[in-house]
Amino acid sequence: MSTFERYLTIWVFLCIIVGVALGHLLPGVFHFVGALEVAKVNLPVAILIWLMIIPMLIKIDFRSLAQVGIYWRGIGVTLFINWAVKPFSMALLAWLFIGWLFRPYLPGDQIDSYIAGLIILAAAPCTAMVFVWSNLTRGEPLFTLSQVAVNDAIMIVAFAPIVGLLLGLSAIIVPWDTLILSVGLYIIVPVIIAQLLRARLTRDGTTTALDATLAKLQPLSLIALLVTLVLLFGFQGQQIIAQPMIIALLAVPILIQVYFNSALAYFLNRLVGERHCVAGPSALIGASNFFELAVAAAISLFGFHSGAALATVVGVLIEVPVMLTVVWAVNRSKHWYEASPAVSRNKA
């Protein structure tokens, strides 16, 4: 992890401050940027999201899908958490905390939008930062790569229906055309572009050109993320200053969600006897979110000024420090994990 990545949380906090300040000092500029959209998709943000996503997707070799069977236990657990547990548990937590317990402390006209943002955040499994988390837990890289590839393949067809279903259950009108357009723009098209670039960079049979290109693109990807945050908080600045507790309240269901899903994935892997080097990344993939897509989808569906956009940004805000605590827990519990009879049998 580079120094820039290691202190990502600090840069995120600085971007929040800068965004809020600029939103108050230059409101006309932010309104102009917000108006640059087609079919409710903001063009400047679309470009920034692509700059974030494509370098990450270039790392993925979808031919790794052929290796899925080697780690079928870990793959099965992670898929169960990502697609059968996480979106639905977040919908429940969002309704419980935002729709009921915290309702008196939140703007009434944004309650449904906050819930929608949390659901969108949980419905997109992380595809990028998990490589960092996996490395920190000495995770099996082939499993991580295979799991991310499988999740991306599933996300192309499952993200929109799951979000649409849960938003519908939450009594929110779903603009299906915009949601499907978001999936196309922020998953399908970047995947195609990334794989074409990867094929071109590896056509000599080595990864030399690929590694050199990724080294140049990675800082650009993080810078694009930070610029996006400045824009988002520029539009949300007045609301944040008026009600500073909103971020803290939105963080509660996200925190519970992360720790619940990471713990569940970790224990299920131990129960089925998967190795620790697979269980660690599985827990982290099961808990983290593809916040680039979530932010983009929330903006596309509900707009820059919406509570949904703010809710997904809160996910970005707490992602790094919270996931680092999960990494710490996974590393510290390795001896306990490997003491399981099921794990010992499979190691033998």
N, C-alpha and C positions, 0 to 999 in steps of 0.2 A: 504494500500500500504506500503510495507516495505521500509526502508531507502535506500536499494540498488535500488529498483524500482523507488523511488522518484527522485533519482539522475541519472537515466538512461541516460539522455542527456549528462551529464558530462562524464560518462563512454564511451559513443559513441565517443565523441570528443577525449578522450584519446586514444581510440583504433585506430582512424584515424591517430593520430600522431605516435603511435607505429607502425602501419602497414606501413605507408609511410617510416618511418625510417628503419624498418627491410627490406623492399623491396629494399632499396638502399644498405644496409649493407650486406644482405645475399640473393642476387638474385638467386643463385644456389639452395638454399633450396626451394624457392617459385616455381621455375621452376620444381623441382622434384615433389613437391606436386601437381602442376597443371597437371602433366603428369599421375597421378594415376586416370585414368578414364576408364569407360566401356560404350560404346555407347554414348560417349560425356557427360556422367554423372560422375562428379568427386566424387570418393568414400569418401575421408575425409570430403568433404562438405556434402555429403549425410548423413553421420553419424551425423554430427553436426546439420543438419536440422531436423533429426528425434528427436534428443535430445531437440530441440526447440519445435517441434510441438506436440509430443506425450503427454507430461505433460499437455498441454493446452487442447487437445482433450479428455483426461481422465475426465475433468470437465464436459463434455457435456453428458447429458442423452438423447439419441435420442428418448426415449419414450415421451419426452416433445412435440414432434410433434403433439400428440393428443390434446394438449392445444392451438394449433394455432388459432382456431376459436374465442377464447375469445378476441384477440387483432387484429381482421382482418383488421381494418383500418390501424393501424401502420405497420402490416406485409405487407399489400398491398403497402403502400407508400415506405417502405424500399426496397422491391423487385423491384419496379419500378425504384428507384434511382440506386440500385446496378447493375441491369441487362439491363435496357432500356436506362439509361442516362449516367452513369459514364464511361463505357468503350468507348462509342462513343464520348462523350464530350472531354475525354482525347485525343482521336485520333485527334480530331479537334484542340485542344489547342496545342498538340505536333507538328502538321503540321504547325500551325500558327506561334508559337514561335521558335521552333527548326528548322523546315524545311524552314522557311522564314525569320522572323525578326532577329533571332540570328545566322543565317547560316554563315554570314561573320566572326563571332567570334569563331566558332567551327571547329574542324578538319573535313574537307570535307568527308573523308572516313568513318567517324563514325556517320554522320547525321542520316542515316536510322537506325543504331543500337540504337542510343539514343531514337529515336521515338518508336522503338520496345520495349525498356525497359520501357518507360512510359506507353505504352499500356498494357503490361503485368502487371505492377504495379496496374493499375486501374481495371483490369479485375478480380482481386481476392479480394472479400470483406473480411474484417478482421474477424477473428474467435477467437481471444485470448484477445488482449488488450482492446477490447470493454467491457469486464467484469469490468475492472478497470475504464474505462470512465463512464460506466453505474452506478457504485457505487458512483462515485464522483458527479453525477447529481441526486442521490437518485432515480435512475430509477427502474422500475418494473423488478425484477430479472427473473420472469417467461417469460415475453416478451423477454428479452434479450436472455435467454436460447433458447426459441422457435425460435427466429429469426436466431440465429447462427446455430441451427440445420437445419433449412430450407435452409440457405445459403450453408452449407456444402453439403447437399444432392443435391442441384442444381449445385454446383461447380463441383461435380464429373462428371456430364454429359455436363455442359455448358462451363466450362473454356476453354477447348481446342478448340471447334468450334468457340467461340467468338474471342479468340486470333488469331486463324488461319485466320478467316474472315478479321479481322482488319489489320493484318500484310500483308495479301494478297492485301488488298486495298491500303496499303502503299507501294506497289511495292517491297516487301521483300519476298524472297523465304522462304517458311516455311518447315522446316524438320518435317513433321507430326509425324514420328515415335518417334523422340526425345521428341516432345511436349506431345504426348500421354503417353510415358514412364514417363515423369515428373509428369503428373497427377496421374498415378498409384503409383509412388514412394512417392509423397509428399502429396497425399490426400487419395487415396483408402487404401493403405497398412497401413499408420499410423492410419486411422480411425478404421480399423479392429483390429489392435493391441491395440489401446487405449480402444476400447469397450470390448475386451476380458479381459484386465487388470481391467477395471472398474467392470465388472461382477464378477471377482474373488475377488476383494477387498470389494465388497458389498454383498457377498453371505450370510453373517450373518444377512442381513436385516438392517444394520446400515451403516453410513458413517465414522465410527471411523477410520478404517484402510485406507480408501480412503483419508481422510483429513490428516492423518499422512504421507502417501506416497506423497501426493501433496506438503506438507510442505518441504519434503526433495528434491523433484524433481524441484520445482520452481526455486531455485537458480541455479541449474544445467542448466536449460533451458536458463536463461539469460546469464550465462557464455558461453554456446554454441553459443549464438547470438554474443557475443562480440568477441569470438575467430574467428568466421566466418568473422566478420568485419575486424579483423586484417589481415586475409588472403586476403580478397577482396581488401583492400587498399594497401596491400603489392604488389599486381599485378598492381594496378592502380597508384601507387606512382609516377612514372616518369611522367605520363600524368598529374596528379594533380599539381605537382610542375611546370611543363612546362607551364600549362595553369590554373592558380588558379581560373579563373573566370568561369570555366566549371560548377562547383557545383552550384554556384550562378545562372547561367543561367538556368540550369536544374530545379532548385527549383522553378522558376517562374510559369511554367504551373502546377506544383504539388500544390503550394499554392493556385492558383486560383481555381483549381479543388476541393480542400478540402473545401474551404469557400463557393464555389458555391453549391456544393452538400449538405453540411450540412445545409445551409440556405434554399435550396429548400425543403429538407425533413422536416425541422422544420415548414416552412410555410404551406406545404401541410397537415401535421398532424393537424395544427391549423385550416385549412380550413375544414377538414372533421370532426373536433370535437374530436379528440383523446386526451386523458388525457396527462398532462405534463410529468408524470412519464414514459410514453411510447414515447412521442415525443422526449425527450432528448436522450435516447438510440438510437432511430430511426435515428436522425440526425447524431449521432456519428458513428453508423454502416454504414450509407450511405456515410460517408466521408472518413473513415479510410480504410486501405488496409492490406491484408494478406501478409506483406512484406517478411515473411519467404519463402512462396511459390513463390512469384515474383522473389526474389533473386535466388532461386534454379532453377526456370524455365529459367531465363535469362542466368545463367551460363551454364545450360544444352544445351540450344539452340545456344548460341553465344560465350560461352567461358569466362574464367576468365578475359581476357584482353579486352573484348568488351566494347563498349559504353553502351550497354544494361545493363550489369552487374552494371556499374557505376550509370546509371540512377535509377535503383532499389535501390541501396545503398543510394542515395540521399533521396529517400523516407523514408528509415530507419532513416536517419540523422535528418530529420525535423519532423518525426511523433509525437514524444512525446511533444515537445514545442508547435507545431501547434494545436494538439488535446486538449491540456490544455487550449488554448485560446478559443476553441469552447466550452469546458466545462464551462468556465467562462461566456461566452455569454449566454449559455442556462440557467445557474443558475440566472444570473442577470435579465433575461427577463421573469421570471416565472409569475410575476403579470400581465405583459402585455399579455402574452400568455393566461392565464386563464380568461382574460377579454373578450375573444371572445364569442359571443352568442352561437356559435356551441359547443364550449367546455363546456360552462355553462349548456346547455341543456343535454348533454350526462352525465355530472357529476350528474345531478339531476335524 
